[in-house]
């Protein structure tokens, strides 16, 4: 019935394509006149468009004409004229949607249309790529077009200094990676002076390979961290304890959920080896946490699959791309546990200074769009989390690639033998092949088998983006055999060599199905672009993780009943359907996990927005004097509530306690006298305390000068906010780690988390106000400089990065042992300068 209705009325995607085709017709109608224009006249259109926008026209009204101008400029400057389907893609991106376009349909060129149009507002456009190489390539390549039309281009990549970043963000169009954009946002919210900020308000972003950035990489937050204080010895101790435990007896592994849990016997053995009575008593909470992480490192994290050891360092392998994630570290002590397991130097745990998820960063843009070859399978997630619809673009030429049914074998050994046989046969005929693997170890195993067969080949483990692109680009040459992780070289065109079309085009071989259909589709999509010939086939075994954990038992049963031999395959559409169902199950589960993570992070994000907004007000406001008086007033009210409560008789008021309380915040010593205060009514008492606060402040302002006092106000307020926010981040991490246990008490952990997080946030705000008043009345000015690079631009990595050292600004006369250290390190005084 559904199929019949679809044929009758068409689906939503078809209707949307038909709707936007009218714009394509308008653009095409303008082409003859635009082509007659001189270069100077064409360039002059940019100024004309800007003027029309200033006079009240909308972007939508000028869109057909701007697209026609970009198309003609591209033809003249780049030698490339946008196809009609590329115009469709551009319109989709301008509308704030995701354009799904097959590999080879020219997404890089498509983006120039909405980028130019939206850059005319002068508010900035960000084009987001997955790595520095693509950001460099695309900004230089498409930059010729933008510069011809009179727009400026910026590039944000690894290793830029402050001035370079500031200039890049000031450009009309800025290319860069998701990591760099996110880290710059966090760093902008850690600066001490407004001129140290590099980003403008987030206006419009087009995310290239949007599924990779907004889904795959969005599971790991961006974290700016500073050095922690904990010892690393315990990691080494537990790295020796855990291997002595026996799997399934002392701990159980749930591979589907990717979790490991100790049994009672395992806990008892660990307690005996660690010489503790109860591993889970409150005083052993740190040890129990380390034990759990050591168990995860031992049982779930596998060398050359999840990570590699290179030059004495543990480096994470991205599970989707197979790339080495230099600089990124697992959080919560897991990375240290792996370092201890591998016997390499353990880097100290770090303290989180600032963090944000990609979901919450990209949702801050006024308008967001994306493009990729594979997004439809994740449409529900894009819509629910980002409010983005996926529109599938028709191809410029019909796709003639032949996708053969999956072939499944009983064992991995038989699967690899069969795959190598096909590779050898096709190579003998000269047909080029791209062989996709899901891990580095799998690539190396396959390479060894091909060497035995004497088949020359390239192995690409996606370590260097430039090399990756060069190798992938050559994968279509006659006789080429390239082994690569499934997504290696994404964004690079594979150009077919001479005579290759006659041999059947590029042939894709997948050696295992990925958990996500998108990754399989990306691998297939590397061939058959722009109407080229090509083919693909996946080789599977019952021992593959997907089949073993999620696949239907029916296939194994059929193979057993038929008495099939190890090297005898099943090749049937039933197999492919069965696997697709398994993938759908995993995708649904992974979406639920990401959604669950985001629900918790949304709580944190609301608090982050409040703190960052307050921080910006401090940065931008000229005078914070009244704000500080308001804080002092609140503290005065609290003091009156505690020591001179209106419900208590005046003769019972604690004047000594009130004086000590006020001297702890704003009152100079020996100014408040008990005998004089005892003569006052409650109203007069409060007025006297407020008067003392103002007079003490005026005295300090007279001593330092008004200009220095304004500077001091901002610096103290920012330092206190930053210090308390860092402590709050740690406290929230700990709260979240244990909140799941509330489910045992029949309580909803998320609701409990929201309630406690709110209470903790209110307490933090109170402590911020207390410390600001306390410090502003106590600090002394010291000689300081205001270098532009005060908060140096630390190197950005996905996952975590180390913050640059912070400059000492103020010197406190009397610092409490548990107060934040005035040097600005974020540590408590007793653990920093108080040690000296």
C-alpha positions in Angstrom: 0.0 0.0 0.0 2.8 2.4 1.0 4.7 1.7 -2.3 1.5 2.4 -4.3 0.9 5.7 -2.5 4.5 6.7 -3.0 4.2 6.1 -6.7 1.0 8.0 -6.8 2.0 11.2 -5.0 5.8 10.9 -4.8 7.8 11.1 -1.6 8.9 14.2 0.3 12.3 14.2 -1.3 10.9 14.2 -4.8 8.5 17.0 -4.0 11.3 19.1 -2.5 13.4 18.6 -5.6 10.5 19.6 -7.8 9.9 22.7 -5.6 13.5 24.0 -5.9 13.8 23.2 -9.6 12.0 26.4 -10.3 15.0 28.3 -8.9 17.3 26.3 -11.1 15.2 27.4 -14.1 15.5 31.0 -13.1 19.3 30.7 -12.7 19.5 29.1 -16.2 17.4 31.8 -17.7 19.9 34.4 -16.4 22.9 32.6 -17.9 22.9 34.1 -21.4 23.0 37.7 -20.1 25.5 37.0 -17.4 27.9 35.3 -20.0 27.9 38.6 -22.0 29.3 40.6 -19.1 32.9 41.6 -18.9 35.1 40.5 -16.0 34.9 44.0 -14.5 31.1 44.0 -14.7 30.9 40.5 -13.2 33.1 41.5 -10.3 31.1 44.7 -9.8 28.0 42.6 -9.1 29.4 41.8 -5.6 29.1 45.5 -4.6 25.7 45.8 -6.2 24.4 42.7 -4.2 25.7 44.2 -0.9 24.0 47.5 -1.7 20.7 45.8 -2.5 20.9 43.8 0.8 21.5 47.1 2.7 18.4 48.6 1.0 16.2 45.8 2.4 16.3 43.0 -0.2 16.6 39.4 1.2 19.1 36.8 0.4 16.3 34.7 -1.1 15.4 37.5 -3.5 18.9 37.9 -4.9 19.7 34.1 -4.8 19.0 33.3 -8.5 21.2 36.1 -9.7 24.1 35.5 -7.3 24.1 31.8 -8.2 24.2 32.7 -11.9 27.2 35.1 -11.2 29.1 32.4 -9.3 28.5 29.8 -12.0 29.9 32.2 -14.7 32.8 33.3 -12.5 33.7 29.6 -11.8 33.6 28.9 -15.5 36.0 31.7 -16.2 38.4 31.3 -13.2 38.3 27.5 -12.5 37.2 26.1 -15.8 34.2 24.5 -14.1 30.6 25.2 -14.8 28.0 24.1 -12.1 25.7 21.4 -13.3 22.0 21.8 -12.6 22.1 19.2 -9.8 24.9 21.2 -8.3 22.6 24.3 -8.3 20.0 22.1 -6.5 22.6 21.3 -3.9 23.5 24.9 -3.4 19.9 25.9 -2.9 19.5 23.1 -0.4 22.6 24.3 1.6 21.4 27.9 1.6 18.1 26.8 3.0 19.9 25.2 6.0 19.6 21.6 5.1 21.8 18.6 4.3 22.5 17.9 0.7 23.3 14.2 0.1 25.3 14.0 -3.1 27.0 10.9 -4.4 30.8 10.7 -4.4 32.2 12.6 -7.4 29.3 14.9 -7.8 31.5 17.9 -7.0 30.4 19.0 -3.4 33.4 21.3 -3.1 32.1 23.4 -6.0 28.5 23.2 -4.8 29.4 25.0 -1.6 30.7 28.1 -3.5 27.1 29.1 -4.3 25.6 29.5 -0.8 29.0 30.5 0.6 29.2 33.5 -1.7 25.6 34.4 -1.2 25.7 34.3 2.6 29.2 36.1 2.7 27.6 39.1 1.2 26.0 40.0 4.6 29.5 40.6 6.0 28.8 38.4 9.0 31.2 35.6 8.0 30.7 32.1 6.6 32.5 29.1 8.0 33.3 26.1 5.7 34.1 23.1 8.0 36.2 20.2 6.8 37.4 17.0 8.5 41.2 17.6 8.3 43.8 20.4 7.7 44.7 19.0 4.3 41.1 19.4 2.9 40.8 22.9 4.5 44.1 23.9 2.8 43.2 22.4 -0.5 39.6 23.8 -0.7 40.5 27.3 0.5 43.3 27.6 -2.1 41.3 26.0 -4.9 37.9 27.8 -4.3 39.7 30.9 -3.0 40.6 31.9 -6.6 36.9 32.1 -7.3 36.0 34.1 -4.2 39.0 36.5 -4.6 38.0 37.1 -8.2 34.6 38.2 -7.0 36.1 40.5 -4.4 35.7 38.5 -1.2 38.4 37.7 1.4 39.4 34.2 2.4 40.7 33.0 5.8 42.1 29.6 6.8 42.0 28.1 10.3 44.4 25.2 10.7 46.7 23.7 13.3 49.6 25.9 14.5 48.5 29.4 13.7 49.4 32.3 16.0 46.9 34.8 17.5 47.3 37.4 14.8 46.8 34.9 12.0 43.7 33.4 13.6 42.2 36.8 14.3 42.7 37.8 10.6 41.3 34.5 9.3 38.1 34.9 11.3 37.8 38.5 10.1 37.6 37.3 6.5 34.3 37.0 4.6 34.8 33.3 4.2 36.8 31.1 6.6 37.8 27.5 5.9 38.9 25.3 8.8 38.5 22.0 10.7 35.7 21.2 13.2 38.3 20.8 16.0 39.9 24.2 15.4 36.6 26.1 15.3 35.4 24.4 18.5 38.7 25.0 20.4 38.8 28.7 19.3 35.3 29.1 20.7 36.4 27.6 24.1 39.6 29.7 24.1 37.6 32.9 23.4 35.7 32.1 26.6 38.9 31.9 28.6 40.4 35.3 27.7 41.0 38.2 30.1 40.6 41.0 27.5 38.0 41.4 24.7 40.7 42.0 22.1 42.1 38.5 22.7 39.0 36.9 21.2 39.3 35.7 17.7 35.8 34.6 16.6 32.9 36.7 15.6 29.3 35.7 16.5 28.6 32.3 14.8 26.6 33.1 11.7 26.5 30.4 9.0 28.4 27.2 8.6 28.5 24.5 5.9 29.9 21.3 7.2 31.6 19.1 4.6 31.3 15.3 5.3 28.6 16.3 7.7 27.9 12.7 8.9 31.5 12.2 9.9 31.7 15.5 11.9 28.2 15.7 13.4 27.6 12.0 14.1 30.8 9.9 14.2 33.1 12.5 15.8 30.4 14.1 17.9 30.6 11.3 20.4 33.8 12.7 21.9 33.7 16.3 23.4 36.4 18.9 22.9 38.3 19.5 26.1 40.9 22.1 27.0 42.8 20.8 30.0 45.6 21.8 32.3 47.9 19.6 34.4 46.4 17.7 37.2 47.8 16.8 40.6 47.2 13.1 41.1 50.0 10.5 41.2 50.2 7.9 38.5 51.6 5.1 40.7 48.2 3.4 41.2 47.9 2.8 37.5 51.0 0.7 37.4 49.9 -1.3 40.4 46.5 -2.2 38.9 48.1 -3.0 35.5 49.8 -5.9 37.3 46.7 -7.0 39.3 44.2 -7.1 36.4 46.0 -9.6 34.1 45.9 -12.1 36.9 42.1 -12.2 36.8 40.4 -14.9 34.6 37.9 -13.9 32.0 34.3 -15.2 32.5 35.3 -16.3 36.0 36.5 -13.1 37.6 34.9 -10.6 35.2 32.3 -10.7 32.4 32.5 -9.0 29.0 29.4 -7.7 27.1 30.7 -7.1 23.6 27.4 -5.7 22.3 27.4 -3.0 25.0 31.2 -2.8 25.0 31.3 -3.1 28.8 33.2 -5.2 31.4 32.2 -6.0 35.0 34.0 -7.8 37.8 32.3 -10.7 39.4 32.3 -11.3 43.2 35.2 -13.7 42.9 37.1 -11.1 40.8 36.5 -8.4 43.4 37.6 -10.7 46.2 40.9 -11.6 44.3 41.6 -7.9 43.6 41.0 -6.9 47.3 43.4 -9.6 48.4 46.1 -8.5 45.9 45.6 -4.9 46.8 45.4 -5.6 50.5 42.1 -3.8 51.1 39.1 -5.0 53.0 36.4 -3.5 50.8 37.3 -2.1 47.4 34.0 -0.2 47.2 34.2 1.7 50.6 34.2 5.4 50.4 37.9 5.8 51.3 38.8 3.4 48.4 36.7 5.2 45.7 39.7 6.3 43.8 41.2 2.8 43.8 37.9 1.2 42.7 37.7 3.7 39.8 41.2 2.9 38.8 40.5 -0.8 39.0 37.5 -0.5 36.7 39.5 1.5 34.2 42.4 -1.0 34.3 39.8 -3.8 33.6 38.5 -1.9 30.6 42.0 -1.3 29.3 42.8 -5.0 29.7 39.6 -6.6 28.4 38.1 -4.1 25.9 40.9 -2.0 24.4 43.0 -3.9 21.9 46.4 -2.9 20.5 46.5 -2.1 16.7 42.7 -1.9 16.7 41.7 0.7 19.2 45.1 2.2 19.6 48.8 1.8 18.6 52.0 2.2 20.5 54.3 4.6 18.6 57.5 6.1 19.9 56.6 5.3 23.5 53.2 6.8 23.2 49.7 5.3 23.1 47.9 6.9 20.2 44.1 6.3 19.6 43.0 4.9 16.3 39.7 6.4 15.0 37.3 3.5 14.7 35.6 5.0 11.6 38.5 6.3 9.6 41.4 4.1 10.9 43.4 7.4 11.3 45.8 7.9 14.2 44.4 10.6 16.4 47.6 12.4 17.5 47.1 14.5 20.6 43.7 13.0 21.5 43.5 11.1 24.8 40.8 8.9 26.3 39.3 10.6 29.4 38.6 9.6 32.9 41.9 7.8 33.4 41.3 5.2 30.7 44.3 6.5 28.6 46.6 6.2 31.7 45.3 2.7 32.3 46.3 1.7 28.7 49.7 3.4 29.1 50.3 1.3 32.3 49.1 -1.9 30.5 51.6 -1.2 27.6 54.4 -0.3 30.0 55.0 3.2 28.6 55.3 6.5 30.5 52.0 7.5 32.0 51.1 11.1 31.4 49.4 12.7 34.4 45.7 13.1 34.5 44.6 16.6 33.5 42.1 19.0 34.9 39.3 20.1 32.6 39.4 23.9 32.0 36.7 24.0 29.4 34.7 21.6 27.3 31.9 21.4 24.7 30.4 18.7 22.5 30.3 19.2 18.7 26.5 18.9 19.0 26.2 21.9 21.2 28.9 23.9 19.4 27.3 23.6 16.0 23.8 24.2 17.3 25.0 27.8 18.2 25.3 28.8 14.6 22.5 31.1 13.4 22.2 28.8 10.3 23.8 25.4 9.7 24.0 23.2 6.6 25.9 20.2 5.5 26.9 18.0 2.6 28.0 14.4 2.3 27.5 11.3 0.1 25.8 9.4 2.9 23.4 11.0 5.4 19.9 9.5 4.7 20.4 6.6 7.0 21.0 9.0 9.9 18.2 11.4 8.9 16.3 10.9 12.2 19.4 11.9 14.2 20.1 15.0 12.1 16.5 16.2 12.4 16.1 15.5 16.2 19.5 16.9 17.3 20.3 19.6 14.8 17.0 20.4 13.2 18.4 19.5 9.8 16.5 17.8 7.0 18.3 15.5 4.5 17.6 16.1 0.8 19.0 13.5 -1.6 20.2 15.1 -4.8 19.8 13.3 -8.2 23.1 12.4 -9.9 24.3 14.3 -12.9 24.7 11.1 -14.8 22.9 7.7 -14.1 24.8 5.4 -11.7 25.9 2.2 -13.5 28.0 0.7 -10.8 27.2 -3.0 -10.1 26.9 -3.9 -6.4 27.2 -7.7 -6.1 25.5 -9.5 -3.2 27.5 -10.1 -0.1 29.4 -13.4 0.1 29.6 -15.1 3.5 31.9 -17.9 4.7 32.1 -19.9 7.9 35.5 -18.6 9.0 37.6 -15.4 8.6 40.4 -17.6 7.2 38.2 -18.8 4.3 36.9 -15.3 3.7 40.4 -13.8 3.3 41.4 -16.7 1.0 38.4 -16.0 -1.2 39.0 -12.2 -1.2 42.7 -12.7 -2.1 41.7 -15.0 -5.0 39.4 -12.4 -6.5 42.0 -9.7 -6.1 44.7 -11.8 -7.8 42.3 -12.7 -10.7 41.2 -9.2 -11.3 44.7 -7.8 -10.9 46.0 -10.3 -13.6 43.5 -8.6 -16.0 44.7 -5.1 -15.0 41.5 -4.0 -13.2 42.2 -1.5 -10.4 40.9 -2.4 -7.0 40.3 -0.5 -3.7 40.2 -3.0 -0.8 38.4 -1.6 2.4 39.3 -2.9 5.9 37.9 -1.9 9.3 41.2 -1.8 11.2 45.0 -1.4 10.8 45.6 -5.0 11.9 43.2 -6.2 9.2 45.0 -4.2 6.6 48.3 -5.7 7.6 47.0 -9.3 7.6 45.5 -8.9 4.1 48.8 -7.3 2.9 50.7 -10.3 4.1 48.4 -12.7 2.2 48.8 -10.6 -1.0 52.6 -10.6 -0.7 52.5 -14.4 -0.6 50.5 -14.4 -3.8 52.9 -11.9 -5.4 50.3 -9.2 -5.9 51.9 -5.7 -5.7 49.8 -3.3 -3.7 49.8 -0.1 -1.5 48.7 -0.2 2.1 47.2 2.9 3.5 46.6 3.2 7.2 45.5 6.8 7.0 48.4 8.3 9.0 49.1 11.3 6.9 46.3 13.2 5.1 48.5 14.4 2.2 50.0 11.0 1.5 46.5 9.5 1.9 45.1 11.7 -0.7 47.9 11.0 -3.2 47.6 7.3 -2.8 43.8 7.3 -3.0 43.9 9.5 -6.1 46.0 6.9 -7.9 43.8 4.0 -6.9 42.0 4.0 -10.3 45.1 3.5 -12.4 45.4 0.2 -14.4 46.6 -2.7 -12.2 46.6 -0.7 -9.0 45.7 -2.5 -5.8 45.1 -0.3 -2.8 44.3 -1.5 0.7 42.8 1.2 3.0 40.6 1.6 6.0 37.1 2.1 4.8 37.0 5.9 4.9 40.6 6.7 4.1 41.1 9.5 1.5 37.5 10.7 1.9 37.1 13.9 -0.1 39.6 12.9 -2.7 38.6 12.0 -6.3 39.8 8.7 -7.7 40.5 9.3 -11.4 40.3 6.3 -13.7 43.3 5.5 -15.8 43.3 4.8 -19.6 41.6 1.5 -20.7 40.2 1.0 -17.1 36.6 1.5 -18.2 36.9 -1.4 -20.7 38.1 -3.6 -17.8 35.0 -2.8 -15.7 36.2 0.4 -13.9 37.3 0.5 -10.3 36.3 -2.6 -8.3 35.7 -2.2 -4.6 36.2 -5.1 -2.2 35.0 -4.8 1.4 36.5 -7.3 3.8 34.0 -6.8 6.6 30.7 -4.9 7.1 30.8 -1.9 9.4 28.3 -1.4 12.2 27.0 1.6 10.2 25.6 1.3 6.7 26.9 4.8 6.0 30.5 3.6 6.1 29.8 0.7 3.8 28.0 3.1 1.4 31.0 5.4 1.5 33.3 2.6 0.5 31.1 1.6 -2.4 30.7 5.2 -3.4 34.4 5.5 -4.2 33.7 3.9 -7.6 31.1 4.6 -10.3 31.2 8.3 -10.1 29.8 10.6 -12.8 28.5 7.6 -14.8 31.8 5.7 -14.7 31.7 1.9 -14.7 32.5 0.2 -11.4 31.5 -2.7 -9.1 31.6 -3.7 -5.5 31.4 -6.8 -3.3 31.7 -7.5 0.4 33.3 -10.6 1.8 32.0 -11.7 5.3 32.3 -14.5 7.7 30.3 -15.8 10.7 33.3 -14.9 12.8 33.1 -11.1 12.0 32.1 -9.0 15.0 28.9 -7.8 13.3 27.7 -11.3 12.4 28.8 -12.8 15.7 27.2 -10.2 17.9 24.2 -9.0 15.9 23.7 -11.1 12.8 20.9 -13.6 12.4 21.5 -17.1 13.6 19.5 -18.3 10.6 22.4 -18.1 8.2 24.6 -20.2 10.5 21.8 -22.7 10.8 21.4 -23.0 7.1 25.1 -23.5 6.5 25.2 -26.2 9.1 22.1 -28.0 7.8 23.5 -28.0 4.3 26.8 -29.4 5.6 28.7 -26.6 3.8 32.5 -26.7 3.9 34.7 -23.9 5.2 35.5 -22.5 1.7 32.0 -22.9 0.4 30.2 -19.5 0.4 26.5 -18.4 0.6 25.9 -15.7 -2.0 22.3 -14.5 -1.7 20.3 -11.3 -1.2 18.9 -12.9 2.0 22.4 -12.5 3.4 22.6 -8.8 2.5 19.1 -8.2 3.9 20.0 -10.1 7.1 23.1 -8.0 7.6 21.3 -4.7 6.9 18.8 -5.6 9.6 21.7 -6.2 12.0 23.2 -2.8 11.0 19.9 -1.1 11.6 19.7 -2.5 15.1 23.2 -1.3 15.9 22.6 2.1 14.4 19.4 2.5 16.5 21.3 1.5 19.6 24.2 3.9 18.8 21.7 6.7 18.2 20.1 6.1 21.6 23.5 6.2 23.2 24.4 9.5 21.6 21.0 10.9 22.4 21.4 9.8 26.0 24.8 11.4 26.2 23.4 14.6 24.7 20.5 14.8 27.2 23.1 14.9 30.0 25.3 17.3 28.2 22.4 19.7 27.5 22.2 20.2 31.3 25.8 21.2 31.3 25.4 23.3 28.2 22.7 25.5 29.8 25.1 26.2 32.6 27.9 26.8 30.2 25.8 29.4 28.3 25.0 31.2 31.5 28.6 31.3 32.6 30.0 32.4 29.2 27.3 35.1 28.8 28.2 36.5 32.2 31.9 36.3 31.3 31.2 38.3 28.1 29.4 40.9 30.1 32.4 41.3 32.4 34.7 41.6 29.4 32.6 44.2 27.5 31.2 46.4 30.4 33.4 49.3 31.3 32.5 49.6 34.9 31.8 46.6 37.2 31.7 48.7 40.4 27.9 48.5 40.8 27.9 44.7 40.2 30.4 44.3 43.0 28.3 46.5 45.3 25.3 44.3 44.5 27.2 41.2 45.5 28.4 42.9 48.7 24.8 43.8 49.5 23.7 40.1 49.1 26.5 39.1 51.4 25.4 41.7 53.9 21.9 40.4 53.8 23.2 36.8 54.4 25.3 38.1 57.4 22.3 39.8 58.9 20.2 36.7 58.4 22.9 34.6 60.2 23.9 36.9 63.1 21.2 39.5 63.4 18.0 37.7 62.4 14.9 39.8 62.6 13.1 36.8 64.4 15.6 37.0 67.2 15.7 39.7 70.0 18.4 42.3 69.4 20.1 41.5 72.7 20.7 38.0 71.4 22.3 39.1 68.2 25.9 37.8 67.6 27.8 41.1 66.9 31.2 39.4 67.2 30.2 36.8 64.6 28.8 39.6 62.3 31.9 41.7 62.6 34.2 38.7 61.8 31.9 37.7 58.9 32.0 41.2 57.4 35.8 41.5 57.9 36.1 38.2 56.0 34.6 39.9 52.9 34.7 43.7 52.7 35.2 45.4 56.1 38.7 46.6 57.0 39.9 45.3 60.4 38.8 47.2 63.5 36.5 49.6 61.6 33.4 47.9 62.9 33.1 48.2 66.7 30.7 46.1 68.7 29.7 48.8 71.1 28.7 51.2 68.3 26.8 48.6 66.3 24.8 47.5 69.4 23.2 51.0 69.6 21.7 50.7 66.1 18.4 49.4 64.9 18.4 46.5 62.4 17.8 48.9 59.5 20.5 51.3 60.7 22.8 48.3 61.2 22.4 47.2 57.7 22.9 50.7 56.4 26.1 51.0 58.4 27.5 47.8 56.9 26.7 48.9 53.4 28.3 52.3 54.1 31.5 50.6 55.3 31.6 48.4 52.2 31.3 51.6 49.9 33.9 53.6 51.9 36.4 50.7 51.9 35.9 50.4 48.1 36.3 54.1 47.6 39.5 54.0 49.6 41.0 51.3 47.4 39.9 53.1 44.3 41.6 56.3 45.5 44.8 54.3 46.2 44.9 52.5 42.8 43.3 55.1 40.6 39.9 54.7 38.8 41.4 53.2 35.6 43.4 50.5 37.5 40.5 49.7 39.7 38.3 49.1 36.6 41.0 46.8 35.3 41.3 45.1 38.7 37.5 44.5 38.9 37.5 42.6 35.5 40.6 40.6 36.2 39.5 39.4 39.6 36.0 38.6 38.5 37.2 36.6 35.5 39.8 34.7 37.5 37.2 33.7 40.2 34.6 32.7 37.6 37.2 30.6 35.7 38.5 28.9 38.9 35.0 28.1 40.2 33.8 26.9 36.7 36.8 24.5 36.5 36.0 23.0 39.9 32.3 22.8 38.9 33.3 20.8 35.7 35.1 18.2 37.8 32.2 18.0 40.3 29.7 17.5 37.4 31.9 14.7 36.0 31.8 12.9 39.3 28.1 13.4 39.7 27.4 12.0 36.3 29.7 9.0 36.9 27.7 7.8 39.8 24.2 9.0 39.0 23.2 5.8 37.2 23.1 4.0 40.5 19.9 6.0 41.4 18.0 3.7 39.0 18.4 1.0 41.7 16.3 3.2 44.0 13.5 3.4 41.3 14.5 7.0 40.4 15.1 8.4 37.0 18.9 9.2 36.9 18.5 12.0 34.3 15.9 13.8 36.5 18.1 13.3 39.6 21.1 14.7 37.6 19.1 17.8 36.6 18.0 18.5 40.2 21.5 18.0 41.7 23.2 19.8 38.8 20.9 22.8 39.4 21.7 22.9 43.2 25.4 22.6 42.5 25.2 25.4 39.9 23.4 27.7 42.4 26.1 26.9 45.0 28.8 27.7 42.5 27.2 31.1 41.7 27.1 31.9 45.5 30.7 30.9 45.9 31.7 33.0 42.9 30.1 36.1 44.4 31.7 35.4 47.8 35.1 35.1 46.3 34.8 38.1 44.1 33.9 40.3 47.0 36.6 38.8 49.2 39.3 39.2 46.6 38.4 42.6 45.3 38.8 44.0 48.8 42.1 42.1 49.4 44.2 42.0 46.3 47.1 44.2 45.5 48.2 45.3 42.0 51.4 44.0 40.6 53.3 44.9 37.5 51.6 43.3 34.5 51.7 43.3 30.7 48.9 42.8 28.3 50.4 40.8 25.4 48.1 40.0 22.6 49.0 36.3 23.1 48.2 36.4 26.8 46.2 33.2 26.3 48.4 31.5 23.8 46.8 29.5 21.0 47.5 26.0 22.2 47.6 23.2 19.6 44.1 21.8 19.0 43.3 18.2 19.0 40.0 16.3 19.0 39.3 15.0 22.5 41.6 17.0 24.7 44.2 19.7 24.4 46.5 21.3 27.0 45.9 24.9 27.8 48.7 27.4 27.5 50.2 28.8 30.8 48.2 31.6 32.3 49.8 34.9 33.3 49.8 36.0 37.0 47.7 39.1 37.4 46.9 39.8 41.1 48.6 39.3 44.4 46.5 38.5 47.4 47.6 39.8 50.8 46.2 36.9 52.9 45.4 33.8 50.9 43.5 30.9 52.5 44.9 27.4 52.1 41.8 26.3 50.2 41.4 29.5 48.2 42.2 29.5 44.4 45.8 30.3 44.0 46.2 34.0 42.9 48.7 33.0 40.2 45.8 31.9 38.1 46.7 28.2 37.8 43.3 27.0 38.8 44.7 25.0 41.7 44.1 25.5 45.4 46.7 27.8 47.0 48.0 24.9 49.3 48.7 22.8 46.3 50.4 25.5 44.2 52.3 28.6 45.4 51.5 27.6 49.0 53.9 24.7 48.6 56.9 27.0 48.1 
